[in-house]
Structures are given as C-alpha cells and as structure tokens.
Amino acid sequence: MSFKELNLNAQLLKAIDATGFSEPTEIQRKAIPEVLAGRDLMASAQTGTGKTAAFVLPALERLLTPSNVHGKGPRVLVLTPTRELAMQVNDNIRTFSRFARFNTGTVVGGMAYPPQIRMLNKPLDLLVATPGRLMDHMEQGRIDFSRLEILVLDEADRMLDMGFVDAVNLIARATPSNRQTLLFSATFEGKVMTIAKQLLRDPARVQLAANHDRHASIEQRLHHADDHGHKHDLLSHYLSSTELSQAVIFTATKRGADKLARRLADQGHTSAALHGDMGQGARKRTVEQMRKGKFRLLVATDVASRGLDIKGISHVINYDLPMVAEDYIHRIGRTGRGGATGTAISLVGPDDWGKLHGIERLTGRKLEREVIAGLEPTKREPKAGRKPSGNGGKRKRFSNDKPWAGKPRRSNGGRGNAPAKGRRQNRAA
C-alpha cells in the first residue's frame, strides 16, 4: 500500500514524499483509515513503528477542512505524559505540515507561562500538552474547547501510571461529548481499559504485537554483575567496542545519571546526562546535540524511555533496571528504530533480580545470559521469587566495590579482595 491509497490530501502527500517515506508502516495502514472514517480508536504498537504519524496525519487531514464552529480554541488536542514526547509529536507535526498552514502550539511543564498564555490567546488548530500544565491553564480559564474535534491520548499507559488519571478525566469532560477520541498505549490492561471504557465510543481496535513479540530487530543481552564496580567494568567493555556508535545508558536516579555521565566524560567519552531536574531548554539542547553526534553517550533516567527518537542509537544499556517492567520495553525501543537493528544490554546487580523476573514475566521470554571472559560474576543467580543469598543480597563492601571505582580487574577475575580459591571451587561443584 502507498500513502496515496490512504486518500490523504496532496499537501500532506508532498510532505511525506519530502521525508523519503515510500509506504506506510503497519500501524499507519491500519489506524489511519479508521481515524479518517471518524471512528474512535484504541491502538497498540511498539515504539519506532511510526505510531505518532498514525494520528498526526489524519488529524492534519481533518484540519484542512474549515471548522463550522467559531472560536479560537484548538480543534485537535494531543495529551502526552512527558515534555520529551510532546517535542517528538511536535517534530512530526512540523514534518508533515510543511506545505500547509496550521496554527499549532505546546503547553508543557518546565517552560515559562507568559509565552504559553500569549499563544493560547491566539486562534489554534492543534495543541500538544502535558496534563499537569494544561490543567493549570484550564483553571485560569485560558482554554476554549468548544471547537475540539479530536482528543488524542498518547502513551496512555504511562500517563495513567504517572498519576494523571483524574486530570485526563477532567480534561476529557471539558471537551465536547461528540469528539473523536484516539488512545495509543503499550498495553490494554488495568487503568487503560477503565479509561477507554469511560472515554471511547465503540472504538476500532488495532493491536500489532504482544509483549513477547516485540523488538524482533533488537538483540537483547543480560550480564550478571556482582556490584557497581563490576557493572562499570562491564560497561567499559562495551564502550570500547567499535560496534557501538551511540548509546543511551539508563540509570535509576537523576543523581546516578549525573554521576555516571561525569565519570564517563573523565574517562574521555563524549557524554551528557538527561533527567527531570534539568530545565526544558537544557534537555532539548542535550537531545539535539546527541542527534547531531556531539555526544556518543547519553546517560538518562526514564524521562528518555519514551519520546526520544534518535536514529543513530545502536545500543541501549540498562545500567539499572527500571522499577516498572513496561518501561524496559520502551527503554530498549530507543534503538532498532525505523527498520534498523540494535542491541540492548542489561547489567543486573544484586538489587535488580526481582525487577528482571518482572520483565521476563511481562515479555514472556527469558533474556539470554552472557559472560565476558575476565569479567565473570562470582555469585550465583538467585531463583525467581527469592532474594540473593547472604546479607540480604548485599555484598560486603570492600574499598574498590564503591560505584565508579573503575580500577583494573585482576587476571583472576576479582575486583580486589577476590573471593578465596575454595569459594570458587565450591561454586563449581
């Protein structure tokens, strides 16, 4: 199927041709006709499959027909959970509207209010927003939804997990009851199904891949790490590989991201941190610099697990596993995008095994365990449902067990104060 067969306007087709896209992806082939037909939609597809264009293109198609309702409020509202995802949606809008004239705007947290207020005082066609900041403007009476025709809930599962259930419901109630509602989510379970039943009317349903079928183009590896020092040695092994062009390295905390980014920079790697404590301007500059190749490594929290679209990323490295199993799927989706292949590596320490078992239950597959010669772990993998043995799963901390120690490993595989020889023999037995 070609894009022409989707019956899109010539202005949109010209923009699509300019991007170099020759044919729609599967999610676009299945979702766009349903949206153009005016149906509500529930859709699920892995990241990197063109999901955003699946709602942006039909929304722009609708906007090419003048509204019969007078006013200055938006005709299309896209709700996203994070600023990064809002920026990605905006990039798609700019790409596909380059040969048409639309008034679009964004309201997200972390940005100054006055420019947003001035933008909302002008006529709008399409508005991209995060729920919290949008609610702030609604409470001040700055937004008119009387013209709204399409409401899009992008990454609905993440939005609800972040605690925006009430905000989404309040925003939806403020919009016309005859609106068209489009819901995109990684899963159709729990809160997502509840909100879908409340907000959607007889929706078409598009579900392309179950969790265990996802990311076929991404090689997934796992390494058992004894401690932070061991993790850093494993990380250094991969960073020395010429196969790694650019990588996103995920950490559990903002402080950890800053610390690891500085450590890597001190070792001569071009690296930067990305997390929620950074201002929106700084985050945007960092992503753009990564996209332009200024940085080889981006050390990030889960703020980058959704909405980060950089084609040059060859590797995703989970220095820490995510607290929420679904975020693993979105993290590794930062590589292998747009038909490319990628590699996802998880470094699993003593505190990560419970998270790993949750990920494997969700994805329906056991991640392949790998061992690097000279970097072998000295501990056994705990059984599912059990904590690692000995001292609550915590290894006794020797001087160079501290995070970022980065000291050379000895030929016997130890990290200083190596286990006694008999202990290795017992393990082998």
N, C-alpha and C positions, 0 to 999 in steps of 0.2 A: 504494500500500500504506500502511496505517496501522500504528501501533505495536501496536494490538490484534491485528492479524493475525500478529504475531511471537510471540504466545502468552506474553507477559510477565505476571508477577504484577500484580494490581491495585494493590499498594502502589507498584510501580515505575511503572506507567502513571499513577498520580496525581501522582508526582513529575515525570514527563515533561510532563504537562499543565500543571503549575505553571511550567515553564520557558518555555512558549509554543511548544514544538516541536509541529508538527502531523503530520509524517510523517517517517519515517527517511530518511537520506541513502543514497546508493547503496552505500557501503561497509557501512553498518549493515544494509541489506536483504540483502546477500549474505553477510556474515560472521556475523551473529547466529544465523541458523538452523543454520549449520554448527557453531557453538560449542555451542548448546543441544542438538544431536544427539550431542555428546560427541566430535566429531572434532578431531584436531589441525589447525592452520590456519597457512598462510603467506599473508600479506596485504600488499598494497602499494597505497597511495593517497596523493595529495598532501595536504599539510598544510591544515587548515581545512575538511576534509570530514567531520568527526565521527568520526575514526578512534578516538579514545580511548573514546568511548561504545560503539564496536563491540565492545570487550572488557569494559568496565566493566559494562554492562547484563547480559550473560549471566553474568558472574561473580557479580554480586549475586543474580541469579535462582537460581544454584546454591546460594548461601549461605542462601537462605530455606528450604532443606530441611536438617534437622539431620544432622550427621555421625554415622556409626556408629562412628567411631574416637575413642577417648578421648584427651585431651591438651589442651594449651593453645597449641600451635603454630598458625601460620596455615594456612588451607585454600586460600587464594589468595595467590600471590606475584607481584608485578609488578616486574620489573627495568627500570630506566631508566638512560640514560647520565649524566644531569645532575640536579642538585638542582632546577633550574627545571622540567624535565619532570616530575619527581616531584611538585612542587607542583601542576602542571596536572592530573595524574592524580588527586591528592587533591581538587582542586576538583570534578572530575567525580563522584568518589565521594560527596562531601558533597551535591552537587546531586541525585543520583539515589537516595540512601538516606535522604532527609529524613523519609520516612514509614515507615521500617523501623528496626530496631535491629541495628546491626552494630558489632563491636569492630574498629577499624582502627588502623593505626599506620604510621609512616615512620621509616626509618633512612637518613640521608644524611650525607655528609661535611660538615664546617664547622659542625656542631652539637655541643653538649656530650654526653658519653657518659651521665652518670647518668640523665637523663630517658628516654633510649632503653633503658637497662638496666631501669629500673622498668617501662616499657611492655612489654618482652619477657617480664617475669616474670608478666604477666597473660595470661588467655586472649585469643587473637587470631582474627579471622576473615580479615582481609585485610591484607597487609603490602606497602607500596611501598618499594623500596630501590634504592640505587645499589650496584654490585657491590663496590667497594672497602670501604665501611663495613660492608656485610653480611658480607664475609669476615672483617673484624675481629671481629665478634660471634660468627661461627661458630667461629673459632679459640679463643675463650674458652668455647665450649660453651653459649652463651646461647640458641640457637635450636633448636627441635624441629620437624623437617619431617615427622614421621610421619603427620600428618593432611593433608598437602598434596595437593590435588586438581587445581589448575590452576597452571601456570607460564606467565607472560606475559613475552616478550622484546619490549619496546617500543623503537622506533628501533634495531633490532638492528645495522644497518649502522654507525651512529655509535658504538655501544657497542664493536663489534669494532675499528673504526678507532682508538678511543681506547686500545686495548691490553688490553681486558678479555676476550680470547679464553679464556685459561686460567681466569680467575675464573668466567666463565659456565659453562664445562665442569665445574669443581669444584662449583659451586652445584647444577647440574643433577644431578650424580652423588650429591649428598647428599639428593636428593628421591626419593620412591617411583617405581619404574620404570613403574607403571601410571598415572602422572599424565597429564593432558591438557596439551599444550604449544601455545601460540599465539605466532607470530612475526610481528611487524609491521616492515617495512623499506621504505626508499625504493627499494632495488634488490635483486634476487635473484641477484647476481653474486658471484664470488670467495669471500671468507670466509663470507658469508651462506649460500651454498649448502652449503659444507662443514659449518657448524654445524647447518644444517637437516637434513642427511642423518644427522648424529650424534644429534640430539635428538628429531626428529619421526618419527612413525609414520604412513605413508600419509596425509599431510596433504591437506586440501582446499586449493585454491589460488585466491586472489582477487587479481587484478591489474587495477586500474581504468584506469591511464593510463601510457603510456610517457613517458619524459622529455620528448620533443618535443611531447607533447600537453598538458603540464601548464600550469596557471596561465593558462587562457584568459581569465580575468576580470582579469588584471593586464597593464597596458600596460608594456612593457619598453623603456627608452631607454638610450642609451650616448653619452657625451661623451668625446672625446679631449682629455686635459689635458697640457700641456707639463711641468708641475711642480706642487709642492704649492701654491704661490701661486695658480696657475691653478685648481687644484681648489677652493681656498677661494672664489675668485670665482664659480665655477660653483655651488658650494653656496649661497652668499649669494643668488644669483639665485633659486634655488628656494625658499629660506626666506622670501623676500619675497612669495611668491605666496599669495594668499588661498585657493587651491585646496588648499593643504597645511594640514590640520587638526592632525594629529600624525604624527611620523615617527620611525623608527628609523634611525640612521646607524651603519653598521658600519665599524669600523677594524680594522687588522691586529693591533695590540698594545694591552695594557692601558694602558701609558703614553700611547699615542696617544689612547685614549678619554678619559682624564682631561684631557689637554691640550686636546683639541678641545672637550670639554664646558665647560671653564673659559673658553676663548676665546669660545664662543657665548654663555655667560652674561654675559661682559663686554660683549658687543655688544647685550645687552638681551633675549636669548631665554631663556625658561624651559627649562632643560636639566639633565640629570643623566647621569652615567656608570654603566655596568653592566658588571662584569667579574669574573673569578675571584678576584682578590685581595681583593674585598670579602667581609665576613662574611655568612653566610646571612641573618641578621636584616636587615642593611643592604640586601641585594639584594631581599629580599621587600618591604621598605618602599618601595624605589625603584619596583618594579613596580606596587605598589598605588597609589602616588602618580601614576604615569603613567596607570594605569587610571582614576583619579578625575579626570584632567585637570589636575593640578597642574603637570605638565611637558608642554610641546609637543614637545620633542625628547629622545630617549633615545639617547645615544652608547654603543655596545656592541661588545664583541668577539663571537666566535662562540658564547659562552656563551648568547646570546639567540637564536641562529639556530633553535633547536628548543625547544619548550615555552613560548614566550612568546605568549600569546593575549590580545590587547587589540583589541577591535572597532573602536576609534576611529582606528586607524592607517591613514592614507590613502596614505602614501608610505614606501618603503624606499629608502635611499640608500647605495650601496656606495661609501664614500669610498675604501676599499681593497678590492680584490677578494680573495676567500678563497683560501687555499692549496689547498684541496680543492674540486674542481669541484662535487661533490654539495652542498656547503654553500651554493652560490649558490641552488639550488632551495629549500632550507629558509629561507634568509635572506629571499628575496622573498615566501615564503609567510607572512610576518608581516603582510602586507596582503592585501586581497581575500579576507578570511575570511568563512565563513558565507554565501556568496552575494553578498557585496558586491564592488565593483570597487576596484582600487588601481593605484598607479603605482610602478614600480621603476626607479631611475636608477643607472647605474654610471658612475663617474668613473675613466677608465682612463689612468693615467700611464705613464711610461717603463718602470717595473718590473712593469706589470700585463699586458702584451700576451700573454706566454706563458700566464698564468692565463686570460685571456679566450679564447684559442684552445681551451684545455681545456674551458671551459664550453660553447663553441659546438659542440664535438665531442660532448659529453655530451648536450646538449639537442637536437641535430640542427637548430639554427636559427641564423642569423646575426642578432645583435642589431642593431637599427636605429641607425645613426649619426646624431646630430643636432648641429647647430651653432646657437649663440645669437649673434645679431648683436652685435658688440662684444666677444665672448668667443671668437673663433675661435682654433683652435690654429695654431701656426706650423710644426709639423712634420708630416711625412707619417706615415701609419700603416704600421708595418713589415709585411712579408709574413709569413704564418704560417710558423713554424719558424725565422725569422730574428730576431736581436736588432736593436733600433733602431740606426740608423747613428750613428757619431760618438761617440767617447769611451765605448764600452761601453754606449751607451743612456742616458748621464747628461748632462744639460745643464750647461754651465758655470754655476756658482752666482754670481749677482750678489747685491747686498746685499738686494734685496727678493724674491729667489727662495726665501728661507727659509720653512719652514712657518709658517702662521698670519700671514703678513705683512699680509694684508688691506688693502694700500694701494690707493688708487683707480687704476683702469685708465685709460690714456690713450686718446684718441679713435682713435689708430692701431692699437688692439688690443694694444699692447705691455704688458709688465709692468715697465717701467723698463728702460733699456738695450736697447730693442727691436732686433730684427734689422735690418740695413741694408735700404734700399729694394730694392737689387738682389737681395737674397736672396729677398724676396717675389716679385719678377719671375721669378726662376729657378724658384721653386716653381710659379708659374702656368704657366710654359712646359712 
